[in-house]
Amino acid sequence: MDVSIREAKNRLTTLVKQAEQGEEITLCRHGRAVAKLVAMAPTRRVLGGAKGQIREIDADWWKPMTDAEAEAFYRGRY
């Protein structure tokens, strides 16, 4: 289905529903195709998918700063 951009702005919700049902919608500007609206493949998240990608730099990050560290931090030297 070819739809002008102006018409697509007014009917976006309907067009997205049609795309979700498998229809391919071509957006046109001045009669020329410029973009396609198609459904995306469903994504599946896997529990633990980031395992091994996250590393802890400072194991003591949760400990409060000492007064000297806090003073250096506020002065921009930490």
PyMOL commands that set and color helices and strands:
alter all, ss='L'
color gray80, all
select helices_A, chain A and resi 5-10+12-20+67-74
alter helices_A, ss='H'
color red, helices_A
select strands_A, chain A and resi 2-4+25-29+32-37
alter strands_A, ss='S'
color yellow, strands_A
deselect
rebuild
show_as cartoon
